[in-house]
């Protein structure tokens, strides 16, 4: 679904690097494949053709974080904020 994204955190030896692959158009999806020491994250069209692909050594991958698309009524990537009538915790 458009807006779905996967965040890949990879150990680079000097720290970690973060990559994101996102379903950029309607009807596309993001898939994760693990095989033979390689993690592949790809944006796939409805017909199954990969559009954007990232391949990472499985030993170096620290985390794969899946972020679903926000609900249709909200804007932005973060979803709805706190309730308006909620008292501040600070």
PyMOL Python script that loads the backbone (N, CA, C, O; Angstrom):
from pymol import cmd

cmd.read_pdbstr("""\
ATOM      1  N   UNK A   1       0.841  -1.177   0.000  1.00  0.00           N
ATOM      2  CA  UNK A   1       0.000   0.000   0.000  1.00  0.00           C
ATOM      3  C   UNK A   1       0.881   1.233   0.000  1.00  0.00           C
ATOM      4  O   UNK A   1       1.930   1.248   0.644  1.00  0.00           O
ATOM      5  N   UNK A   2       0.475   2.245  -0.701  1.00  0.00           N
ATOM      6  CA  UNK A   2       1.243   3.473  -0.762  1.00  0.00           C
ATOM      7  C   UNK A   2       1.460   4.026   0.646  1.00  0.00           C
ATOM      8  O   UNK A   2       0.517   4.129   1.430  1.00  0.00           O
ATOM      9  N   UNK A   3       2.704   4.380   0.960  1.00  0.00           N
ATOM     10  CA  UNK A   3       3.038   4.926   2.263  1.00  0.00           C
ATOM     11  C   UNK A   3       3.672   3.909   3.190  1.00  0.00           C
ATOM     12  O   UNK A   3       4.330   4.288   4.159  1.00  0.00           O
ATOM     13  N   UNK A   4       3.488   2.611   2.912  1.00  0.00           N
ATOM     14  CA  UNK A   4       4.183   1.596   3.711  1.00  0.00           C
ATOM     15  C   UNK A   4       5.679   1.769   3.481  1.00  0.00           C
ATOM     16  O   UNK A   4       6.124   2.034   2.364  1.00  0.00           O
ATOM     17  N   UNK A   5       6.443   1.614   4.549  1.00  0.00           N
ATOM     18  CA  UNK A   5       7.892   1.726   4.377  1.00  0.00           C
ATOM     19  C   UNK A   5       8.596   0.807   5.350  1.00  0.00           C
ATOM     20  O   UNK A   5       8.053   0.432   6.389  1.00  0.00           O
ATOM     21  N   UNK A   6       9.814   0.454   4.992  1.00  0.00           N
ATOM     22  CA  UNK A   6      10.645  -0.386   5.834  1.00  0.00           C
ATOM     23  C   UNK A   6      11.957   0.349   6.059  1.00  0.00           C
ATOM     24  O   UNK A   6      12.595   0.831   5.124  1.00  0.00           O
ATOM     25  N   UNK A   7      12.334   0.420   7.317  1.00  0.00           N
ATOM     26  CA  UNK A   7      13.576   1.074   7.716  1.00  0.00           C
ATOM     27  C   UNK A   7      14.583  -0.037   8.019  1.00  0.00           C
ATOM     28  O   UNK A   7      14.300  -0.935   8.812  1.00  0.00           O
ATOM     29  N   UNK A   8      15.761   0.026   7.384  1.00  0.00           N
ATOM     30  CA  UNK A   8      16.783  -0.987   7.567  1.00  0.00           C
ATOM     31  C   UNK A   8      17.964  -0.331   8.286  1.00  0.00           C
ATOM     32  O   UNK A   8      18.512   0.663   7.808  1.00  0.00           O
ATOM     33  N   UNK A   9      18.354  -0.890   9.437  1.00  0.00           N
ATOM     34  CA  UNK A   9      19.488  -0.372  10.209  1.00  0.00           C
ATOM     35  C   UNK A   9      20.625  -1.363  10.031  1.00  0.00           C
ATOM     36  O   UNK A   9      20.490  -2.545  10.348  1.00  0.00           O
ATOM     37  N   UNK A  10      21.765  -0.862   9.513  1.00  0.00           N
ATOM     38  CA  UNK A  10      22.893  -1.719   9.162  1.00  0.00           C
ATOM     39  C   UNK A  10      24.141  -1.266   9.913  1.00  0.00           C
ATOM     40  O   UNK A  10      24.423  -0.071   9.992  1.00  0.00           O
ATOM     41  N   UNK A  11      24.891  -2.227  10.466  1.00  0.00           N
ATOM     42  CA  UNK A  11      26.157  -1.946  11.132  1.00  0.00           C
ATOM     43  C   UNK A  11      27.215  -1.698  10.062  1.00  0.00           C
ATOM     44  O   UNK A  11      27.441  -2.544   9.198  1.00  0.00           O
ATOM     45  N   UNK A  12      27.862  -0.533  10.123  1.00  0.00           N
ATOM     46  CA  UNK A  12      28.872  -0.195   9.119  1.00  0.00           C
ATOM     47  C   UNK A  12      30.297  -0.342   9.637  1.00  0.00           C
ATOM     48  O   UNK A  12      31.248  -0.105   8.892  1.00  0.00           O
ATOM     49  N   UNK A  13      30.460  -0.722  10.885  1.00  0.00           N
ATOM     50  CA  UNK A  13      31.788  -0.826  11.469  1.00  0.00           C
ATOM     51  C   UNK A  13      32.131   0.406  12.277  1.00  0.00           C
ATOM     52  O   UNK A  13      32.785   0.298  13.314  1.00  0.00           O
ATOM     53  N   UNK A  14      31.704   1.579  11.826  1.00  0.00           N
ATOM     54  CA  UNK A  14      31.925   2.845  12.523  1.00  0.00           C
ATOM     55  C   UNK A  14      30.643   3.378  13.143  1.00  0.00           C
ATOM     56  O   UNK A  14      30.581   4.551  13.513  1.00  0.00           O
ATOM     57  N   UNK A  15      29.647   2.562  13.260  1.00  0.00           N
ATOM     58  CA  UNK A  15      28.334   2.987  13.750  1.00  0.00           C
ATOM     59  C   UNK A  15      27.277   2.278  12.928  1.00  0.00           C
ATOM     60  O   UNK A  15      27.519   1.208  12.370  1.00  0.00           O
ATOM     61  N   UNK A  16      26.111   2.878  12.859  1.00  0.00           N
ATOM     62  CA  UNK A  16      25.033   2.282  12.078  1.00  0.00           C
ATOM     63  C   UNK A  16      24.573   3.244  10.989  1.00  0.00           C
ATOM     64  O   UNK A  16      24.628   4.463  11.152  1.00  0.00           O
ATOM     65  N   UNK A  17      24.124   2.680   9.892  1.00  0.00           N
ATOM     66  CA  UNK A  17      23.535   3.442   8.794  1.00  0.00           C
ATOM     67  C   UNK A  17      22.076   3.036   8.677  1.00  0.00           C
ATOM     68  O   UNK A  17      21.729   1.877   8.904  1.00  0.00           O
ATOM     69  N   UNK A  18      21.222   3.988   8.325  1.00  0.00           N
ATOM     70  CA  UNK A  18      19.795   3.726   8.199  1.00  0.00           C
ATOM     71  C   UNK A  18      19.363   3.962   6.752  1.00  0.00           C
ATOM     72  O   UNK A  18      19.669   4.995   6.155  1.00  0.00           O
ATOM     73  N   UNK A  19      18.651   2.991   6.210  1.00  0.00           N
ATOM     74  CA  UNK A  19      18.108   3.086   4.860  1.00  0.00           C
ATOM     75  C   UNK A  19      16.599   2.913   4.947  1.00  0.00           C
ATOM     76  O   UNK A  19      16.101   2.230   5.842  1.00  0.00           O
ATOM     77  N   UNK A  20      15.867   3.532   4.019  1.00  0.00           N
ATOM     78  CA  UNK A  20      14.412   3.388   3.959  1.00  0.00           C
ATOM     79  C   UNK A  20      13.997   3.035   2.547  1.00  0.00           C
ATOM     80  O   UNK A  20      14.490   3.615   1.579  1.00  0.00           O
ATOM     81  N   UNK A  21      13.096   2.089   2.434  1.00  0.00           N
ATOM     82  CA  UNK A  21      12.478   1.773   1.149  1.00  0.00           C
ATOM     83  C   UNK A  21      10.981   1.898   1.361  1.00  0.00           C
ATOM     84  O   UNK A  21      10.420   1.294   2.275  1.00  0.00           O
ATOM     85  N   UNK A  22      10.333   2.695   0.503  1.00  0.00           N
ATOM     86  CA  UNK A  22       8.925   3.046   0.689  1.00  0.00           C
ATOM     87  C   UNK A  22       8.128   2.723  -0.562  1.00  0.00           C
ATOM     88  O   UNK A  22       8.635   2.847  -1.677  1.00  0.00           O
ATOM     89  N   UNK A  23       6.880   2.310  -0.380  1.00  0.00           N
ATOM     90  CA  UNK A  23       5.947   2.122  -1.488  1.00  0.00           C
ATOM     91  C   UNK A  23       5.481   3.514  -1.905  1.00  0.00           C
ATOM     92  O   UNK A  23       4.684   4.140  -1.206  1.00  0.00           O
ATOM     93  N   UNK A  24       5.980   4.001  -3.052  1.00  0.00           N
ATOM     94  CA  UNK A  24       5.785   5.399  -3.431  1.00  0.00           C
ATOM     95  C   UNK A  24       4.528   5.680  -4.238  1.00  0.00           C
ATOM     96  O   UNK A  24       4.113   6.836  -4.329  1.00  0.00           O
ATOM     97  N   UNK A  25       3.912   4.673  -4.822  1.00  0.00           N
ATOM     98  CA  UNK A  25       2.694   4.880  -5.620  1.00  0.00           C
ATOM     99  C   UNK A  25       1.612   3.912  -5.178  1.00  0.00           C
ATOM    100  O   UNK A  25       1.895   2.883  -4.564  1.00  0.00           O
ATOM    101  N   UNK A  26       0.369   4.250  -5.496  1.00  0.00           N
ATOM    102  CA  UNK A  26      -0.766   3.392  -5.137  1.00  0.00           C
ATOM    103  C   UNK A  26      -0.610   2.022  -5.790  1.00  0.00           C
ATOM    104  O   UNK A  26      -0.218   1.919  -6.952  1.00  0.00           O
ATOM    105  N   UNK A  27      -0.918   0.985  -5.042  1.00  0.00           N
ATOM    106  CA  UNK A  27      -0.849  -0.369  -5.570  1.00  0.00           C
ATOM    107  C   UNK A  27       0.492  -1.048  -5.381  1.00  0.00           C
ATOM    108  O   UNK A  27       0.608  -2.248  -5.629  1.00  0.00           O
ATOM    109  N   UNK A  28       1.502  -0.320  -4.953  1.00  0.00           N
ATOM    110  CA  UNK A  28       2.807  -0.937  -4.727  1.00  0.00           C
ATOM    111  C   UNK A  28       2.921  -1.404  -3.291  1.00  0.00           C
ATOM    112  O   UNK A  28       2.238  -0.898  -2.401  1.00  0.00           O
ATOM    113  N   UNK A  29       3.790  -2.370  -3.077  1.00  0.00           N
ATOM    114  CA  UNK A  29       4.005  -2.903  -1.744  1.00  0.00           C
ATOM    115  C   UNK A  29       5.505  -3.077  -1.510  1.00  0.00           C
ATOM    116  O   UNK A  29       6.302  -3.025  -2.447  1.00  0.00           O
ATOM    117  N   UNK A  30       5.871  -3.280  -0.260  1.00  0.00           N
ATOM    118  CA  UNK A  30       7.263  -3.478   0.106  1.00  0.00           C
ATOM    119  C   UNK A  30       7.395  -4.878   0.690  1.00  0.00           C
ATOM    120  O   UNK A  30       6.628  -5.257   1.575  1.00  0.00           O
ATOM    121  N   UNK A  31       8.363  -5.647   0.198  1.00  0.00           N
ATOM    122  CA  UNK A  31       8.548  -7.022   0.644  1.00  0.00           C
ATOM    123  C   UNK A  31       9.968  -7.243   1.138  1.00  0.00           C
ATOM    124  O   UNK A  31      10.912  -6.617   0.657  1.00  0.00           O
ATOM    125  N   UNK A  32      10.108  -8.153   2.115  1.00  0.00           N
ATOM    126  CA  UNK A  32      11.407  -8.536   2.659  1.00  0.00           C
ATOM    127  C   UNK A  32      11.651  -9.994   2.303  1.00  0.00           C
ATOM    128  O   UNK A  32      10.775 -10.839   2.485  1.00  0.00           O
ATOM    129  N   UNK A  33      12.859 -10.290   1.789  1.00  0.00           N
ATOM    130  CA  UNK A  33      13.242 -11.655   1.473  1.00  0.00           C
ATOM    131  C   UNK A  33      14.588 -11.939   2.133  1.00  0.00           C
ATOM    132  O   UNK A  33      15.520 -11.141   2.031  1.00  0.00           O
ATOM    133  N   UNK A  34      14.680 -13.080   2.809  1.00  0.00           N
ATOM    134  CA  UNK A  34      15.939 -13.484   3.440  1.00  0.00           C
ATOM    135  C   UNK A  34      16.374 -14.805   2.834  1.00  0.00           C
ATOM    136  O   UNK A  34      15.610 -15.770   2.842  1.00  0.00           O
ATOM    137  N   UNK A  35      17.598 -14.862   2.305  1.00  0.00           N
ATOM    138  CA  UNK A  35      18.112 -16.124   1.781  1.00  0.00           C
ATOM    139  C   UNK A  35      19.623 -16.062   1.635  1.00  0.00           C
ATOM    140  O   UNK A  35      20.176 -15.045   1.216  1.00  0.00           O
ATOM    141  N   UNK A  36      20.277 -17.147   1.981  1.00  0.00           N
ATOM    142  CA  UNK A  36      21.720 -17.323   1.807  1.00  0.00           C
ATOM    143  C   UNK A  36      22.561 -16.167   2.323  1.00  0.00           C
ATOM    144  O   UNK A  36      23.498 -15.728   1.656  1.00  0.00           O
ATOM    145  N   UNK A  37      22.233 -15.680   3.493  1.00  0.00           N
ATOM    146  CA  UNK A  37      23.033 -14.628   4.104  1.00  0.00           C
ATOM    147  C   UNK A  37      22.772 -13.231   3.569  1.00  0.00           C
ATOM    148  O   UNK A  37      23.535 -12.309   3.858  1.00  0.00           O
ATOM    149  N   UNK A  38      21.701 -13.056   2.790  1.00  0.00           N
ATOM    150  CA  UNK A  38      21.368 -11.754   2.217  1.00  0.00           C
ATOM    151  C   UNK A  38      19.931 -11.399   2.584  1.00  0.00           C
ATOM    152  O   UNK A  38      19.029 -12.231   2.485  1.00  0.00           O
ATOM    153  N   UNK A  39      19.731 -10.161   3.005  1.00  0.00           N
ATOM    154  CA  UNK A  39      18.393  -9.634   3.246  1.00  0.00           C
ATOM    155  C   UNK A  39      18.095  -8.679   2.104  1.00  0.00           C
ATOM    156  O   UNK A  39      18.853  -7.741   1.859  1.00  0.00           O
ATOM    157  N   UNK A  40      16.990  -8.916   1.402  1.00  0.00           N
ATOM    158  CA  UNK A  40      16.620  -8.062   0.271  1.00  0.00           C
ATOM    159  C   UNK A  40      15.283  -7.396   0.588  1.00  0.00           C
ATOM    160  O   UNK A  40      14.317  -8.065   0.952  1.00  0.00           O
ATOM    161  N   UNK A  41      15.240  -6.073   0.446  1.00  0.00           N
ATOM    162  CA  UNK A  41      14.017  -5.313   0.639  1.00  0.00           C
ATOM    163  C   UNK A  41      13.689  -4.676  -0.705  1.00  0.00           C
ATOM    164  O   UNK A  41      14.529  -3.994  -1.293  1.00  0.00           O
ATOM    165  N   UNK A  42      12.467  -4.897  -1.194  1.00  0.00           N
ATOM    166  CA  UNK A  42      12.118  -4.429  -2.530  1.00  0.00           C
ATOM    167  C   UNK A  42      10.736  -3.790  -2.552  1.00  0.00           C
ATOM    168  O   UNK A  42       9.819  -4.224  -1.856  1.00  0.00           O
ATOM    169  N   UNK A  43      10.612  -2.748  -3.370  1.00  0.00           N
ATOM    170  CA  UNK A  43       9.309  -2.155  -3.680  1.00  0.00           C
ATOM    171  C   UNK A  43       8.795  -2.869  -4.917  1.00  0.00           C
ATOM    172  O   UNK A  43       9.471  -2.900  -5.946  1.00  0.00           O
ATOM    173  N   UNK A  44       7.597  -3.446  -4.821  1.00  0.00           N
ATOM    174  CA  UNK A  44       7.044  -4.303  -5.867  1.00  0.00           C
ATOM    175  C   UNK A  44       5.762  -3.685  -6.431  1.00  0.00           C
ATOM    176  O   UNK A  44       4.936  -3.166  -5.680  1.00  0.00           O
ATOM    177  N   UNK A  45       5.601  -3.744  -7.761  1.00  0.00           N
ATOM    178  CA  UNK A  45       4.363  -3.266  -8.390  1.00  0.00           C
ATOM    179  C   UNK A  45       3.283  -4.328  -8.271  1.00  0.00           C
ATOM    180  O   UNK A  45       3.539  -5.432  -7.791  1.00  0.00           O
ATOM    181  N   UNK A  46       2.078  -3.992  -8.709  1.00  0.00           N
ATOM    182  CA  UNK A  46       0.960  -4.938  -8.671  1.00  0.00           C
ATOM    183  C   UNK A  46       1.257  -6.196  -9.486  1.00  0.00           C
ATOM    184  O   UNK A  46       0.842  -7.295  -9.117  1.00  0.00           O
ATOM    185  N   UNK A  47       1.975  -6.027 -10.593  1.00  0.00           N
ATOM    186  CA  UNK A  47       2.275  -7.177 -11.458  1.00  0.00           C
ATOM    187  C   UNK A  47       3.457  -8.000 -10.973  1.00  0.00           C
ATOM    188  O   UNK A  47       3.764  -9.038 -11.559  1.00  0.00           O
ATOM    189  N   UNK A  48       4.134  -7.555  -9.905  1.00  0.00           N
ATOM    190  CA  UNK A  48       5.239  -8.317  -9.340  1.00  0.00           C
ATOM    191  C   UNK A  48       6.611  -7.884  -9.802  1.00  0.00           C
ATOM    192  O   UNK A  48       7.602  -8.545  -9.491  1.00  0.00           O
ATOM    193  N   UNK A  49       6.692  -6.788 -10.537  1.00  0.00           N
ATOM    194  CA  UNK A  49       7.980  -6.286 -11.012  1.00  0.00           C
ATOM    195  C   UNK A  49       8.640  -5.436  -9.934  1.00  0.00           C
ATOM    196  O   UNK A  49       8.026  -4.492  -9.436  1.00  0.00           O
ATOM    197  N   UNK A  50       9.882  -5.752  -9.565  1.00  0.00           N
ATOM    198  CA  UNK A  50      10.567  -4.910  -8.564  1.00  0.00           C
ATOM    199  C   UNK A  50      10.953  -3.551  -9.165  1.00  0.00           C
ATOM    200  O   UNK A  50      11.470  -3.477 -10.280  1.00  0.00           O
ATOM    201  N   UNK A  51      10.693  -2.487  -8.411  1.00  0.00           N
ATOM    202  CA  UNK A  51      11.007  -1.135  -8.851  1.00  0.00           C
ATOM    203  C   UNK A  51      12.294  -0.654  -8.195  1.00  0.00           C
ATOM    204  O   UNK A  51      13.177  -0.113  -8.860  1.00  0.00           O
ATOM    205  N   UNK A  52      12.391  -0.854  -6.912  1.00  0.00           N
ATOM    206  CA  UNK A  52      13.544  -0.402  -6.127  1.00  0.00           C
ATOM    207  C   UNK A  52      13.935  -1.555  -5.207  1.00  0.00           C
ATOM    208  O   UNK A  52      13.074  -2.143  -4.552  1.00  0.00           O
ATOM    209  N   UNK A  53      15.218  -1.880  -5.153  1.00  0.00           N
ATOM    210  CA  UNK A  53      15.663  -3.017  -4.359  1.00  0.00           C
ATOM    211  C   UNK A  53      16.914  -2.637  -3.572  1.00  0.00           C
ATOM    212  O   UNK A  53      17.799  -1.944  -4.074  1.00  0.00           O
ATOM    213  N   UNK A  54      16.964  -3.104  -2.333  1.00  0.00           N
ATOM    214  CA  UNK A  54      18.159  -2.943  -1.511  1.00  0.00           C
ATOM    215  C   UNK A  54      18.577  -4.308  -0.996  1.00  0.00           C
ATOM    216  O   UNK A  54      17.749  -5.062  -0.484  1.00  0.00           O
ATOM    217  N   UNK A  55      19.873  -4.633  -1.131  1.00  0.00           N
ATOM    218  CA  UNK A  55      20.379  -5.910  -0.650  1.00  0.00           C
ATOM    219  C   UNK A  55      21.426  -5.644   0.425  1.00  0.00           C
ATOM    220  O   UNK A  55      22.307  -4.800   0.258  1.00  0.00           O
ATOM    221  N   UNK A  56      21.316  -6.374   1.528  1.00  0.00           N
ATOM    222  CA  UNK A  56      22.192  -6.158   2.674  1.00  0.00           C
ATOM    223  C   UNK A  56      22.681  -7.508   3.186  1.00  0.00           C
ATOM    224  O   UNK A  56      21.935  -8.487   3.156  1.00  0.00           O
ATOM    225  N   UNK A  57      23.929  -7.571   3.657  1.00  0.00           N
ATOM    226  CA  UNK A  57      24.447  -8.792   4.272  1.00  0.00           C
ATOM    227  C   UNK A  57      23.700  -9.026   5.577  1.00  0.00           C
ATOM    228  O   UNK A  57      23.611  -8.123   6.410  1.00  0.00           O
ATOM    229  N   UNK A  58      23.166 -10.221   5.764  1.00  0.00           N
ATOM    230  CA  UNK A  58      22.343 -10.521   6.932  1.00  0.00           C
ATOM    231  C   UNK A  58      23.126 -10.354   8.235  1.00  0.00           C
ATOM    232  O   UNK A  58      22.552  -9.970   9.254  1.00  0.00           O
ATOM    233  N   UNK A  59      24.423 -10.637   8.212  1.00  0.00           N
ATOM    234  CA  UNK A  59      25.243 -10.490   9.419  1.00  0.00           C
ATOM    235  C   UNK A  59      25.346  -9.033   9.866  1.00  0.00           C
ATOM    236  O   UNK A  59      25.556  -8.763  11.048  1.00  0.00           O
ATOM    237  N   UNK A  60      25.200  -8.101   8.938  1.00  0.00           N
ATOM    238  CA  UNK A  60      25.345  -6.674   9.241  1.00  0.00           C
ATOM    239  C   UNK A  60      24.029  -5.985   9.597  1.00  0.00           C
ATOM    240  O   UNK A  60      24.044  -4.880  10.138  1.00  0.00           O
ATOM    241  N   UNK A  61      22.899  -6.614   9.305  1.00  0.00           N
ATOM    242  CA  UNK A  61      21.595  -5.996   9.573  1.00  0.00           C
ATOM    243  C   UNK A  61      21.324  -6.041  11.073  1.00  0.00           C
ATOM    244  O   UNK A  61      21.297  -7.112  11.679  1.00  0.00           O
ATOM    245  N   UNK A  62      21.123  -4.867  11.661  1.00  0.00           N
ATOM    246  CA  UNK A  62      20.834  -4.750  13.083  1.00  0.00           C
ATOM    247  C   UNK A  62      19.325  -4.833  13.319  1.00  0.00           C
ATOM    248  O   UNK A  62      18.877  -5.505  14.247  1.00  0.00           O
ATOM    249  N   UNK A  63      18.540  -4.149  12.477  1.00  0.00           N
ATOM    250  CA  UNK A  63      17.087  -4.130  12.662  1.00  0.00           C
ATOM    251  C   UNK A  63      16.371  -3.877  11.342  1.00  0.00           C
ATOM    252  O   UNK A  63      16.873  -3.173  10.466  1.00  0.00           O
ATOM    253  N   UNK A  64      15.198  -4.461  11.223  1.00  0.00           N
ATOM    254  CA  UNK A  64      14.256  -4.170  10.142  1.00  0.00           C
ATOM    255  C   UNK A  64      12.991  -3.669  10.810  1.00  0.00           C
ATOM    256  O   UNK A  64      12.350  -4.404  11.560  1.00  0.00           O
ATOM    257  N   UNK A  65      12.628  -2.423  10.542  1.00  0.00           N
ATOM    258  CA  UNK A  65      11.471  -1.813  11.188  1.00  0.00           C
ATOM    259  C   UNK A  65      10.429  -1.534  10.118  1.00  0.00           C
ATOM    260  O   UNK A  65      10.677  -0.779   9.177  1.00  0.00           O
ATOM    261  N   UNK A  66       9.258  -2.150  10.269  1.00  0.00           N
ATOM    262  CA  UNK A  66       8.173  -1.952   9.320  1.00  0.00           C
ATOM    263  C   UNK A  66       7.257  -0.844   9.819  1.00  0.00           C
ATOM    264  O   UNK A  66       6.783  -0.887  10.954  1.00  0.00           O
ATOM    265  N   UNK A  67       7.011   0.147   8.969  1.00  0.00           N
ATOM    266  CA  UNK A  67       6.116   1.261   9.288  1.00  0.00           C
ATOM    267  C   UNK A  67       4.917   1.193   8.348  1.00  0.00           C
ATOM    268  O   UNK A  67       5.067   1.455   7.154  1.00  0.00           O
ATOM    269  N   UNK A  68       3.740   0.851   8.847  1.00  0.00           N
ATOM    270  CA  UNK A  68       2.560   0.825   7.979  1.00  0.00           C
ATOM    271  C   UNK A  68       2.153   2.244   7.583  1.00  0.00           C
ATOM    272  O   UNK A  68       2.507   3.214   8.253  1.00  0.00           O
ATOM    273  N   UNK A  69       1.419   2.348   6.508  1.00  0.00           N
ATOM    274  CA  UNK A  69       0.930   3.649   6.043  1.00  0.00           C
ATOM    275  C   UNK A  69      -0.022   4.233   7.074  1.00  0.00           C
ATOM    276  O   UNK A  69      -0.752   3.491   7.731  1.00  0.00           O
ATOM    277  N   UNK A  70      -0.022   5.574   7.227  1.00  0.00           N
ATOM    278  CA  UNK A  70      -0.975   6.191   8.157  1.00  0.00           C
ATOM    279  C   UNK A  70      -2.398   6.015   7.638  1.00  0.00           C
ATOM    280  O   UNK A  70      -2.602   5.818   6.440  1.00  0.00           O
ATOM    281  N   UNK A  71      -3.383   6.084   8.534  1.00  0.00           N
ATOM    282  CA  UNK A  71      -4.776   5.981   8.095  1.00  0.00           C
ATOM    283  C   UNK A  71      -5.100   7.054   7.050  1.00  0.00           C
ATOM    284  O   UNK A  71      -4.497   8.127   7.067  1.00  0.00           O
ATOM    285  N   UNK A  72      -6.041   6.782   6.143  1.00  0.00           N
ATOM    286  CA  UNK A  72      -6.326   7.704   5.038  1.00  0.00           C
ATOM    287  C   UNK A  72      -6.700   9.119   5.453  1.00  0.00           C
ATOM    288  O   UNK A  72      -6.447  10.046   4.684  1.00  0.00           O
ATOM    289  N   UNK A  73      -7.286   9.337   6.620  1.00  0.00           N
ATOM    290  CA  UNK A  73      -7.729  10.670   7.017  1.00  0.00           C
ATOM    291  C   UNK A  73      -6.636  11.562   7.574  1.00  0.00           C
ATOM    292  O   UNK A  73      -6.863  12.759   7.755  1.00  0.00           O
ATOM    293  N   UNK A  74      -5.447  11.015   7.854  1.00  0.00           N
ATOM    294  CA  UNK A  74      -4.376  11.811   8.451  1.00  0.00           C
ATOM    295  C   UNK A  74      -3.363  12.206   7.396  1.00  0.00           C
ATOM    296  O   UNK A  74      -3.322  11.627   6.311  1.00  0.00           O
ATOM    297  N   UNK A  75      -2.550  13.191   7.717  1.00  0.00           N
ATOM    298  CA  UNK A  75      -1.489  13.619   6.818  1.00  0.00           C
ATOM    299  C   UNK A  75      -0.152  13.361   7.481  1.00  0.00           C
ATOM    300  O   UNK A  75      -0.074  13.257   8.705  1.00  0.00           O
ATOM    301  N   UNK A  76       0.888  13.257   6.694  1.00  0.00           N
ATOM    302  CA  UNK A  76       2.226  13.046   7.240  1.00  0.00           C
ATOM    303  C   UNK A  76       2.494  11.593   7.535  1.00  0.00           C
ATOM    304  O   UNK A  76       1.659  10.730   7.263  1.00  0.00           O
ATOM    305  N   UNK A  77       3.679  11.314   8.101  1.00  0.00           N
ATOM    306  CA  UNK A  77       4.112   9.951   8.343  1.00  0.00           C
ATOM    307  C   UNK A  77       3.827   9.472   9.758  1.00  0.00           C
ATOM    308  O   UNK A  77       3.851   8.267  10.006  1.00  0.00           O
ATOM    309  N   UNK A  78       3.562  10.366  10.683  1.00  0.00           N
ATOM    310  CA  UNK A  78       3.539   9.984  12.080  1.00  0.00           C
ATOM    311  C   UNK A  78       2.171   9.608  12.624  1.00  0.00           C
ATOM    312  O   UNK A  78       2.100   9.128  13.755  1.00  0.00           O
ATOM    313  N   UNK A  79       1.117   9.790  11.914  1.00  0.00           N
ATOM    314  CA  UNK A  79      -0.202   9.431  12.433  1.00  0.00           C
ATOM    315  C   UNK A  79      -0.749  10.524  13.322  1.00  0.00           C
ATOM    316  O   UNK A  79      -0.154  11.597  13.421  1.00  0.00           O
ATOM    317  N   UNK A  80      -1.878  10.269  13.972  1.00  0.00           N
ATOM    318  CA  UNK A  80      -2.521  11.306  14.781  1.00  0.00           C
ATOM    319  C   UNK A  80      -1.714  11.630  16.035  1.00  0.00           C
ATOM    320  O   UNK A  80      -1.052  10.760  16.600  1.00  0.00           O
ATOM    321  N   UNK A  81      -1.776  12.874  16.457  1.00  0.00           N
ATOM    322  CA  UNK A  81      -1.075  13.327  17.657  1.00  0.00           C
ATOM    323  C   UNK A  81      -1.908  13.092  18.897  1.00  0.00           C
ATOM    324  O   UNK A  81      -2.911  12.381  18.842  1.00  0.00           O
ATOM    325  N   UNK A  82      -1.507  13.683  20.029  1.00  0.00           N
ATOM    326  CA  UNK A  82      -2.268  13.494  21.269  1.00  0.00           C
ATOM    327  C   UNK A  82      -3.635  14.171  21.178  1.00  0.00           C
ATOM    328  O   UNK A  82      -3.843  15.089  20.385  1.00  0.00           O
ATOM    329  N   UNK A  83      -4.552  13.696  22.003  1.00  0.00           N
ATOM    330  CA  UNK A  83      -5.890  14.286  22.021  1.00  0.00           C
ATOM    331  C   UNK A  83      -5.810  15.753  22.430  1.00  0.00           C
ATOM    332  O   UNK A  83      -4.964  16.126  23.242  1.00  0.00           O
ATOM    333  N   UNK A  84      -6.676  16.575  21.877  1.00  0.00           N
ATOM    334  CA  UNK A  84      -6.609  18.026  22.141  1.00  0.00           C
ATOM    335  C   UNK A  84      -6.976  18.391  23.560  1.00  0.00           C
ATOM    336  O   UNK A  84      -6.465  19.375  24.094  1.00  0.00           O
ATOM    337  N   UNK A  85      -7.850  17.624  24.182  1.00  0.00           N
ATOM    338  CA  UNK A  85      -8.270  17.966  25.541  1.00  0.00           C
ATOM    339  C   UNK A  85      -7.483  17.186  26.603  1.00  0.00           C
ATOM    340  O   UNK A  85      -7.869  17.178  27.772  1.00  0.00           O
ATOM    341  N   UNK A  86      -6.403  16.543  26.213  1.00  0.00           N
ATOM    342  CA  UNK A  86      -5.587  15.781  27.159  1.00  0.00           C
ATOM    343  C   UNK A  86      -4.633  16.725  27.903  1.00  0.00           C
ATOM    344  O   UNK A  86      -3.984  17.571  27.289  1.00  0.00           O
ATOM    345  N   UNK A  87      -4.557  16.574  29.200  1.00  0.00           N
ATOM    346  CA  UNK A  87      -3.668  17.412  30.006  1.00  0.00           C
ATOM    347  C   UNK A  87      -2.217  17.052  29.710  1.00  0.00           C
ATOM    348  O   UNK A  87      -1.902  15.896  29.426  1.00  0.00           O
ATOM    349  N   UNK A  88      -1.352  18.031  29.776  1.00  0.00           N
ATOM    350  CA  UNK A  88       0.070  17.814  29.541  1.00  0.00           C
ATOM    351  C   UNK A  88       0.672  16.999  30.689  1.00  0.00           C
ATOM    352  O   UNK A  88       0.279  17.156  31.845  1.00  0.00           O
ATOM    353  N   UNK A  89       1.613  16.141  30.364  1.00  0.00           N
ATOM    354  CA  UNK A  89       2.276  15.335  31.392  1.00  0.00           C
ATOM    355  C   UNK A  89       3.476  16.037  31.986  1.00  0.00           C
ATOM    356  O   UNK A  89       4.053  15.549  32.958  1.00  0.00           O
ATOM    357  N   UNK A  90       3.864  17.163  31.430  1.00  0.00           N
ATOM    358  CA  UNK A  90       5.040  17.874  31.944  1.00  0.00           C
ATOM    359  C   UNK A  90       4.642  18.865  32.950  1.00  0.00           C
ATOM    360  O   UNK A  90       5.494  19.564  33.499  1.00  0.00           O
TER     361      UNK A  90
END
""", "prot")
cmd.dss("prot")
cmd.show_as("cartoon", "prot")
cmd.util.cbc("prot")
cmd.orient("prot")
